[in-house]
Structure formats: structure tokens, C-alpha cells
Amino acid sequence: MTDTSEQGGWFAGLDPDDEAAAVERIASGSADAPDDWPARAVESGFAADADEYYDRLHAATTAATEAAVTEAERADDKQLVHAVRAMSDCERTANELAERVAEWGTSRYDEDGSGVGYARRIADGEVGDGDEGGDRALRSLAERVVAVAAEADELRAYIERTAPAVAPNLSMLAGPVLAARLLSLSGGLESLAKQPSGTVQVLGAEDALFAHLSGGTPSPKHGVIFTHEYVSGTRREERGSAARALAGKLSIAARIDHYSGDRRPDLQRELDDRMERIRSRGGEGE
């Protein structure tokens, strides 16, 4: 960093109209002690008076903040967050519209069905062969269901390719999609790395946790990590232990990914050993 006091102020030597240079000075500058910066700015010729200095300071700091926000949003982990949220939206939309297609199709044709698969059969012309207006409208809706479902599949493939590069250890332990969901729920890799394992354990179960804290309901044992085979595939009475063990390793993995980025295969072995001990206490997982 540049010591601004040695240069005679934050903006000493800069062209007053060069906002980019002022932004860079704010981003890289530092000072060991307070000073009369408006007076310094006037002495150096950066501003005519204190009011103009504060106007230019406001413009420069606003631009610096916008640049920092843009850089943060374009970071790889934030792009992964956007992708997994988009995938969830597409999946939810496709499923909801598929239900509408199924209700409509069942009322119109002899053959019943459900889900995106049924919508795909209507879109392909396998169900309903008429050319009436209702058939065309239903087929058009079914085609949109198929298109949105295909978009969700493409986003999933993107996440599976990208997550291991963004968070290698977290993706190794959780799988790429669950890793991305954890990043989404926490707000990014840095935020996840700073959260205790107990918080990681219940990410995605905020409503249940709030109900528990408000009184009258049991504490949730797990959130979205329930989708991991080590939790969902463990006997019910051992799932709390399994969730704690998994969350503990995921927390460590997130910290390593954020602070060093080194891949640690030993984390997987340690988790496997821990889960084997947990499952052996009550028999095989369900």
C-alpha cells in the first residue's frame, strides 16, 4: 500500500478529473494517522476548497465501492451461487408447470401421466394426436416445460464442472451440487468458511430453527446436508451424529478451500472412517 501521508494526501499529484486514478489511490492507499486531508488536497491543487474536496471524495469513494461490489459479484464462487439458484428456479418451475400439463392432459386424453416425462411425451406428439386449438396450446405448454427442464440439466452440468475448481475439498466431500447449495445458502465461500460447523449443519433449515428458538418444537438435526448419502442413508437414530460429523468436515473443507485452495484427500478418508464408526453403532444404514 502507498503511504498517503508521504505523498502529501490521498489525492496529491492526481489530475482532479482522473476518477480512475482517485479510485486506485483509495483502494491502495493507507495512512498511519489522521490528518487535515481537505487542507492537504487544497495545498496539492487537487481541489479548490474543502467543499470541492468532499465532492470529489464522494465521487471517488462511490466509484471504488461500485468497483469492489462488481469484482465480488464476478468472483467464481458468486457465479456458482447464481448458477445453483437458477437451477433450483428452473427445476421448481418445470415441476410446477408439469403438474399443470398433467392436469390438463388427463382431462383431455385417455392416457394419464405426471411429471416432466409426461410433458415430454405430449411435446413429442406421443400423447394427443388432434390438431384442435386445445391440443396445440397444451403441446406448446408441454414444450416449454421440456425446455425449462433441459435448462436445469444444463445448469447442473455447469455446476458439476465448475464447483470442483471453485471449492475442491468441499466438492469432494459434499459433491458439486450440494457444495454449490451450501455456498448459496451461506452467501459465498468466504462466508461459509467463517461459519461454525453447527451453523453449516442446519443451513437450509432456517424455518425449523426459528420455530425451535421461538419455543415448542425440536431442534433441527440437519438442513440441506440431509441430501448427502452419509446422512439420508444412515439409520434415523444415528442421523444427528452423522450430520454433525459431516458438517464438521465440510466446515474444515470450506476453510481450506478459501484460505489455501490445496486439495486434501485425507479429509475424505477421515470422513469415511468416522461415518463407518457411527453406522457400526446401530447397524447398516437404511
C-alpha positions as a LaTeX table, in Angstrom:
\begin{tabular}{lrrr}
\hline
Residue & $x$ (\AA) & $y$ (\AA) & $z$ (\AA) \\
\hline
Met1 & 0.00 & 0.00 & 0.00 \\
Thr2 & 1.01 & 3.59 & $-0.59$ \\
Asp3 & 1.54 & 5.80 & 2.44 \\
Thr4 & $-0.63$ & 8.80 & 1.59 \\
Ser5 & 0.97 & 10.95 & 4.27 \\
Glu6 & 4.31 & 10.73 & 2.46 \\
Gln7 & 2.64 & 11.90 & $-0.77$ \\
Gly8 & 1.01 & 14.88 & 0.86 \\
Gly9 & $-2.52$ & 13.49 & 0.93 \\
Trp10 & $-4.81$ & 10.89 & $-0.58$ \\
Phe11 & $-5.03$ & 12.64 & $-3.95$ \\
Ala12 & $-1.78$ & 14.61 & $-4.13$ \\
Gly13 & $-0.32$ & 14.68 & $-7.62$ \\
Leu14 & $-3.50$ & 13.43 & $-9.31$ \\
Asp15 & $-5.45$ & 15.07 & $-12.10$ \\
Pro16 & $-8.71$ & 16.19 & $-10.42$ \\
Asp17 & $-10.68$ & 14.83 & $-13.40$ \\
Asp18 & $-8.99$ & 11.42 & $-13.35$ \\
Glu19 & $-11.54$ & 9.49 & $-11.29$ \\
Ala20 & $-9.94$ & 6.11 & $-12.06$ \\
Ala21 & $-6.65$ & 7.25 & $-10.50$ \\
Ala22 & $-8.50$ & 8.53 & $-7.43$ \\
Val23 & $-10.27$ & 5.17 & $-7.10$ \\
Glu24 & $-6.93$ & 3.37 & $-7.29$ \\
Arg25 & $-5.46$ & 5.67 & $-4.63$ \\
Ile26 & $-8.38$ & 4.88 & $-2.31$ \\
Ala27 & $-8.03$ & 1.15 & $-2.93$ \\
Ser28 & $-4.28$ & 1.01 & $-2.41$ \\
Gly29 & $-3.55$ & 3.93 & $-0.10$ \\
Ser30 & $-3.12$ & 3.97 & 3.64 \\
Ala31 & $-2.28$ & 6.38 & 6.43 \\
Asp32 & $-0.81$ & 5.76 & 9.86 \\
Ala33 & $-2.62$ & 8.69 & 11.47 \\
Pro34 & $-5.46$ & 11.15 & 10.79 \\
Asp35 & $-4.63$ & 14.41 & 9.09 \\
Asp36 & $-6.30$ & 17.51 & 7.69 \\
Trp37 & $-6.93$ & 15.85 & 4.33 \\
Pro38 & $-9.08$ & 18.66 & 2.87 \\
Ala39 & $-6.29$ & 21.15 & 3.54 \\
Arg40 & $-3.76$ & 18.73 & 2.02 \\
Ala41 & $-5.94$ & 18.40 & $-1.08$ \\
Val42 & $-6.19$ & 22.17 & $-1.48$ \\
Glu43 & $-2.42$ & 22.60 & $-0.98$ \\
Ser44 & $-1.67$ & 19.97 & $-3.62$ \\
Gly45 & $-4.06$ & 21.55 & $-6.13$ \\
Phe46 & $-6.46$ & 18.61 & $-6.19$ \\
Ala47 & $-9.37$ & 20.79 & $-5.04$ \\
Ala48 & $-10.08$ & 24.49 & $-4.85$ \\
Asp49 & $-11.56$ & 24.28 & $-1.36$ \\
Ala50 & $-12.85$ & 21.83 & 1.23 \\
Asp51 & $-16.33$ & 21.59 & $-0.35$ \\
Glu52 & $-14.87$ & 20.59 & $-3.70$ \\
Tyr53 & $-12.60$ & 18.09 & $-1.96$ \\
Tyr54 & $-15.56$ & 16.39 & $-0.30$ \\
Asp55 & $-17.47$ & 16.33 & $-3.61$ \\
Arg56 & $-14.54$ & 14.66 & $-5.34$ \\
Leu57 & $-14.02$ & 12.30 & $-2.39$ \\
His58 & $-17.68$ & 11.28 & $-2.51$ \\
Ala59 & $-17.47$ & 10.55 & $-6.24$ \\
Ala60 & $-14.25$ & 8.57 & $-5.88$ \\
Thr61 & $-15.40$ & 6.50 & $-2.90$ \\
Thr62 & $-18.72$ & 5.71 & $-4.60$ \\
Ala63 & $-16.89$ & 4.55 & $-7.73$ \\
Ala64 & $-14.47$ & 2.50 & $-5.61$ \\
Thr65 & $-17.36$ & 0.80 & $-3.81$ \\
Glu66 & $-19.13$ & 0.01 & $-7.08$ \\
Ala67 & $-15.92$ & $-1.48$ & $-8.47$ \\
Ala68 & $-15.43$ & $-3.62$ & $-5.35$ \\
Val69 & $-19.02$ & $-4.89$ & $-5.48$ \\
Thr70 & $-18.70$ & $-5.72$ & $-9.17$ \\
Glu71 & $-15.46$ & $-7.61$ & $-8.57$ \\
Ala72 & $-17.01$ & $-9.56$ & $-5.70$ \\
Glu73 & $-20.10$ & $-10.48$ & $-7.74$ \\
Arg74 & $-17.93$ & $-11.71$ & $-10.60$ \\
Ala75 & $-15.90$ & $-13.99$ & $-8.33$ \\
Asp76 & $-16.12$ & $-17.66$ & $-9.21$ \\
Asp77 & $-17.98$ & $-18.66$ & $-6.05$ \\
Lys78 & $-20.63$ & $-15.97$ & $-6.60$ \\
Gln79 & $-21.11$ & $-17.15$ & $-10.19$ \\
Leu80 & $-21.64$ & $-20.65$ & $-8.81$ \\
Val81 & $-24.22$ & $-19.28$ & $-6.37$ \\
His82 & $-26.13$ & $-17.66$ & $-9.24$ \\
Ala83 & $-25.99$ & $-20.90$ & $-11.22$ \\
Val84 & $-27.34$ & $-23.13$ & $-8.45$ \\
Arg85 & $-30.12$ & $-20.68$ & $-7.65$ \\
Ala86 & $-31.05$ & $-20.54$ & $-11.33$ \\
Met87 & $-31.03$ & $-24.32$ & $-11.49$ \\
Ser88 & $-33.36$ & $-24.55$ & $-8.49$ \\
Asp89 & $-35.69$ & $-21.99$ & $-10.06$ \\
Cys90 & $-35.77$ & $-23.93$ & $-13.33$ \\
Glu91 & $-36.42$ & $-27.22$ & $-11.56$ \\
Arg92 & $-39.22$ & $-25.74$ & $-9.48$ \\
Thr93 & $-40.80$ & $-24.02$ & $-12.48$ \\
Ala94 & $-40.59$ & $-27.13$ & $-14.65$ \\
Asn95 & $-42.18$ & $-29.29$ & $-11.96$ \\
Glu96 & $-44.98$ & $-26.81$ & $-11.29$ \\
Leu97 & $-45.79$ & $-26.42$ & $-14.96$ \\
Ala98 & $-45.56$ & $-30.18$ & $-15.46$ \\
Glu99 & $-48.30$ & $-30.59$ & $-12.85$ \\
Arg100 & $-50.45$ & $-28.16$ & $-14.84$ \\
Val101 & $-49.76$ & $-30.08$ & $-18.05$ \\
Ala102 & $-50.68$ & $-33.35$ & $-16.34$ \\
Glu103 & $-53.97$ & $-31.96$ & $-15.03$ \\
Trp104 & $-54.83$ & $-30.56$ & $-18.44$ \\
Gly105 & $-53.71$ & $-33.63$ & $-20.32$ \\
Thr106 & $-55.59$ & $-36.00$ & $-18.04$ \\
Ser107 & $-58.78$ & $-34.04$ & $-18.61$ \\
Arg108 & $-58.28$ & $-34.13$ & $-22.38$ \\
Tyr109 & $-56.80$ & $-37.53$ & $-23.21$ \\
Asp110 & $-57.48$ & $-41.10$ & $-22.19$ \\
Glu111 & $-53.87$ & $-41.65$ & $-21.15$ \\
Asp112 & $-52.89$ & $-40.32$ & $-17.71$ \\
Gly113 & $-49.42$ & $-39.26$ & $-16.71$ \\
Ser114 & $-47.39$ & $-36.97$ & $-14.49$ \\
Gly115 & $-44.13$ & $-35.11$ & $-14.26$ \\
Val116 & $-41.75$ & $-33.75$ & $-16.87$ \\
Gly117 & $-41.72$ & $-37.15$ & $-18.58$ \\
Tyr118 & $-45.42$ & $-36.91$ & $-19.37$ \\
Ala119 & $-44.98$ & $-33.35$ & $-20.62$ \\
Arg120 & $-42.18$ & $-34.58$ & $-22.88$ \\
Arg121 & $-44.45$ & $-37.27$ & $-24.37$ \\
Ile122 & $-47.10$ & $-34.65$ & $-25.15$ \\
Ala123 & $-44.47$ & $-32.33$ & $-26.63$ \\
Asp124 & $-43.20$ & $-35.18$ & $-28.84$ \\
Gly125 & $-46.72$ & $-36.00$ & $-30.02$ \\
Glu126 & $-46.87$ & $-39.39$ & $-28.33$ \\
Val127 & $-49.99$ & $-38.35$ & $-26.40$ \\
Gly128 & $-52.80$ & $-36.49$ & $-28.18$ \\
Asp129 & $-52.88$ & $-36.53$ & $-31.95$ \\
Gly130 & $-55.56$ & $-33.95$ & $-32.64$ \\
Asp131 & $-54.97$ & $-30.58$ & $-34.25$ \\
Glu132 & $-57.56$ & $-28.68$ & $-32.32$ \\
Gly133 & $-56.74$ & $-25.42$ & $-30.59$ \\
Gly134 & $-56.66$ & $-27.06$ & $-27.18$ \\
Asp135 & $-54.17$ & $-29.68$ & $-28.37$ \\
Arg136 & $-51.88$ & $-27.05$ & $-29.84$ \\
Ala137 & $-51.99$ & $-24.90$ & $-26.70$ \\
Leu138 & $-51.32$ & $-27.87$ & $-24.42$ \\
Arg139 & $-48.47$ & $-29.08$ & $-26.60$ \\
Ser140 & $-46.96$ & $-25.60$ & $-26.60$ \\
Leu141 & $-47.03$ & $-25.53$ & $-22.81$ \\
Ala142 & $-45.53$ & $-29.03$ & $-22.66$ \\
Glu143 & $-42.70$ & $-27.91$ & $-24.94$ \\
Arg144 & $-41.91$ & $-25.07$ & $-22.56$ \\
Val145 & $-41.83$ & $-27.49$ & $-19.65$ \\
Val146 & $-39.32$ & $-29.63$ & $-21.52$ \\
Ala147 & $-37.22$ & $-26.57$ & $-22.41$ \\
Val148 & $-37.07$ & $-25.34$ & $-18.81$ \\
Ala149 & $-36.19$ & $-28.84$ & $-17.56$ \\
Ala150 & $-33.42$ & $-29.04$ & $-20.16$ \\
Glu151 & $-32.10$ & $-25.67$ & $-18.96$ \\
Ala152 & $-31.99$ & $-27.03$ & $-15.41$ \\
Asp153 & $-29.99$ & $-30.03$ & $-16.66$ \\
Glu154 & $-27.52$ & $-27.76$ & $-18.44$ \\
Leu155 & $-27.08$ & $-25.65$ & $-15.32$ \\
Arg156 & $-26.50$ & $-28.79$ & $-13.26$ \\
Ala157 & $-23.81$ & $-29.90$ & $-15.72$ \\
Tyr158 & $-22.18$ & $-26.45$ & $-15.46$ \\
Ile159 & $-22.20$ & $-26.68$ & $-11.66$ \\
Glu160 & $-20.69$ & $-30.16$ & $-11.73$ \\
Arg161 & $-17.86$ & $-28.87$ & $-13.95$ \\
Thr162 & $-17.28$ & $-25.63$ & $-12.06$ \\
Ala163 & $-17.68$ & $-26.42$ & $-8.36$ \\
Pro164 & $-14.58$ & $-28.67$ & $-8.08$ \\
Ala165 & $-12.42$ & $-25.80$ & $-9.36$ \\
Val166 & $-14.00$ & $-23.22$ & $-7.05$ \\
Ala167 & $-14.15$ & $-25.36$ & $-3.89$ \\
Pro168 & $-12.22$ & $-28.59$ & $-4.48$ \\
Asn169 & $-12.37$ & $-30.03$ & $-0.97$ \\
Leu170 & $-15.97$ & $-29.05$ & $-0.34$ \\
Ser171 & $-16.99$ & $-30.56$ & $-3.68$ \\
Met172 & $-15.04$ & $-33.72$ & $-2.93$ \\
Leu173 & $-16.87$ & $-34.29$ & 0.36 \\
Ala174 & $-20.33$ & $-32.96$ & $-0.49$ \\
Gly175 & $-20.50$ & $-33.46$ & $-4.23$ \\
Pro176 & $-20.58$ & $-30.45$ & $-6.62$ \\
Val177 & $-24.31$ & $-29.68$ & $-6.41$ \\
Leu178 & $-24.57$ & $-29.86$ & $-2.61$ \\
Ala179 & $-21.38$ & $-27.82$ & $-2.34$ \\
Ala180 & $-22.93$ & $-25.15$ & $-4.54$ \\
Arg181 & $-26.13$ & $-25.19$ & $-2.47$ \\
Leu182 & $-24.11$ & $-24.65$ & 0.72 \\
Leu183 & $-22.30$ & $-21.72$ & $-0.90$ \\
Ser184 & $-25.66$ & $-20.30$ & $-1.97$ \\
Leu185 & $-27.22$ & $-20.63$ & 1.47 \\
Ser186 & $-24.23$ & $-19.07$ & 3.22 \\
Gly187 & $-23.62$ & $-16.31$ & 0.66 \\
Gly188 & $-20.29$ & $-17.47$ & $-0.74$ \\
Leu189 & $-17.11$ & $-19.37$ & 0.08 \\
Glu190 & $-15.66$ & $-16.80$ & 2.47 \\
Ser191 & $-18.88$ & $-16.62$ & 4.45 \\
Leu192 & $-19.16$ & $-20.41$ & 4.60 \\
Ala193 & $-15.54$ & $-20.71$ & 5.72 \\
Lys194 & $-16.20$ & $-18.39$ & 8.66 \\
Gln195 & $-19.29$ & $-20.23$ & 9.91 \\
Pro196 & $-19.07$ & $-22.81$ & 12.72 \\
Ser197 & $-19.91$ & $-26.40$ & 11.88 \\
Gly198 & $-23.14$ & $-26.19$ & 13.91 \\
Thr199 & $-24.40$ & $-23.50$ & 11.54 \\
Val200 & $-23.31$ & $-25.47$ & 8.47 \\
Gln201 & $-25.22$ & $-28.46$ & 9.85 \\
Val202 & $-28.57$ & $-26.63$ & 9.75 \\
Leu203 & $-28.14$ & $-24.48$ & 6.63 \\
Gly204 & $-31.41$ & $-24.76$ & 4.74 \\
Ala205 & $-33.41$ & $-25.47$ & 7.88 \\
Glu206 & $-33.77$ & $-21.85$ & 8.99 \\
Asp207 & $-37.56$ & $-22.04$ & 9.38 \\
Ala208 & $-37.32$ & $-25.08$ & 11.62 \\
Leu209 & $-34.51$ & $-23.49$ & 13.62 \\
Phe210 & $-36.52$ & $-20.29$ & 14.10 \\
Ala211 & $-39.53$ & $-22.34$ & 15.25 \\
His212 & $-37.27$ & $-24.14$ & 17.73 \\
Leu213 & $-35.80$ & $-20.90$ & 19.07 \\
Ser214 & $-39.30$ & $-19.46$ & 19.38 \\
Gly215 & $-40.20$ & $-22.45$ & 21.53 \\
Gly216 & $-42.30$ & $-25.55$ & 21.22 \\
Thr217 & $-40.53$ & $-27.50$ & 18.51 \\
Pro218 & $-37.47$ & $-29.81$ & 18.50 \\
Ser219 & $-34.14$ & $-28.51$ & 17.30 \\
Pro220 & $-33.44$ & $-29.48$ & 13.67 \\
Lys221 & $-30.67$ & $-32.06$ & 13.29 \\
His222 & $-29.79$ & $-31.15$ & 9.74 \\
Gly223 & $-30.62$ & $-28.88$ & 6.86 \\
Val224 & $-29.74$ & $-29.32$ & 3.20 \\
Ile225 & $-26.91$ & $-31.74$ & 4.06 \\
Phe226 & $-29.67$ & $-34.32$ & 4.57 \\
Thr227 & $-29.41$ & $-34.94$ & 0.82 \\
His228 & $-25.91$ & $-36.36$ & 1.35 \\
Glu229 & $-25.93$ & $-40.16$ & 1.42 \\
Tyr230 & $-23.99$ & $-40.16$ & 4.68 \\
Val231 & $-26.98$ & $-38.51$ & 6.39 \\
Ser232 & $-30.02$ & $-39.72$ & 4.46 \\
Gly233 & $-28.58$ & $-43.23$ & 4.22 \\
Thr234 & $-27.87$ & $-43.57$ & 7.94 \\
Arg235 & $-30.30$ & $-45.03$ & 10.45 \\
Arg236 & $-32.67$ & $-42.43$ & 11.84 \\
Glu237 & $-31.35$ & $-42.68$ & 15.39 \\
Glu238 & $-27.80$ & $-42.02$ & 14.19 \\
Arg239 & $-28.54$ & $-39.23$ & 11.74 \\
Gly240 & $-27.81$ & $-36.48$ & 14.25 \\
Ser241 & $-24.31$ & $-37.87$ & 14.77 \\
Ala242 & $-23.86$ & $-38.36$ & 11.06 \\
Ala243 & $-24.94$ & $-34.77$ & 10.34 \\
Arg244 & $-22.54$ & $-33.39$ & 12.97 \\
Ala245 & $-19.64$ & $-35.42$ & 11.60 \\
Leu246 & $-20.36$ & $-34.39$ & 8.02 \\
Ala247 & $-20.85$ & $-30.71$ & 8.91 \\
Gly248 & $-17.57$ & $-30.70$ & 10.82 \\
Lys249 & $-15.62$ & $-31.96$ & 7.83 \\
Leu250 & $-17.46$ & $-29.66$ & 5.43 \\
Ser251 & $-16.52$ & $-26.68$ & 7.61 \\
Ile252 & $-12.86$ & $-27.69$ & 7.53 \\
Ala253 & $-13.03$ & $-28.23$ & 3.78 \\
Ala254 & $-14.54$ & $-24.78$ & 3.19 \\
Arg255 & $-11.81$ & $-23.13$ & 5.26 \\
Ile256 & $-9.05$ & $-24.92$ & 3.37 \\
Asp257 & $-10.66$ & $-24.01$ & 0.04 \\
His258 & $-10.94$ & $-20.34$ & 1.00 \\
Tyr259 & $-7.63$ & $-19.80$ & 2.74 \\
Ser260 & $-5.28$ & $-22.09$ & 0.80 \\
Gly261 & $-7.07$ & $-23.94$ & $-2.00$ \\
Asp262 & $-5.00$ & $-27.10$ & $-1.53$ \\
Arg263 & $-6.80$ & $-30.36$ & $-2.17$ \\
Arg264 & $-6.71$ & $-32.64$ & 0.88 \\
Pro265 & $-7.71$ & $-36.24$ & 0.01 \\
Asp266 & $-7.19$ & $-37.21$ & 3.65 \\
Leu267 & $-10.40$ & $-35.35$ & 4.54 \\
Gln268 & $-12.43$ & $-37.90$ & 2.58 \\
Arg269 & $-10.68$ & $-40.81$ & 4.28 \\
Glu270 & $-11.22$ & $-39.29$ & 7.71 \\
Leu271 & $-14.91$ & $-38.71$ & 6.97 \\
Asp272 & $-15.36$ & $-42.25$ & 5.65 \\
Asp273 & $-13.75$ & $-43.69$ & 8.79 \\
Arg274 & $-15.87$ & $-41.54$ & 11.07 \\
Met275 & $-19.09$ & $-42.50$ & 9.29 \\
Glu276 & $-18.18$ & $-46.18$ & 9.42 \\
Arg277 & $-17.83$ & $-45.93$ & 13.20 \\
Ile278 & $-21.16$ & $-44.09$ & 13.51 \\
Arg279 & $-23.02$ & $-46.61$ & 11.38 \\
Ser280 & $-21.46$ & $-49.57$ & 13.14 \\
Arg281 & $-23.05$ & $-48.42$ & 16.43 \\
Gly282 & $-26.54$ & $-49.24$ & 15.15 \\
Gly283 & $-26.11$ & $-51.50$ & 12.17 \\
Glu284 & $-26.12$ & $-50.71$ & 8.49 \\
Gly285 & $-27.62$ & $-47.50$ & 7.12 \\
Glu286 & $-31.10$ & $-47.53$ & 5.72 \\
\hline
\end{tabular}
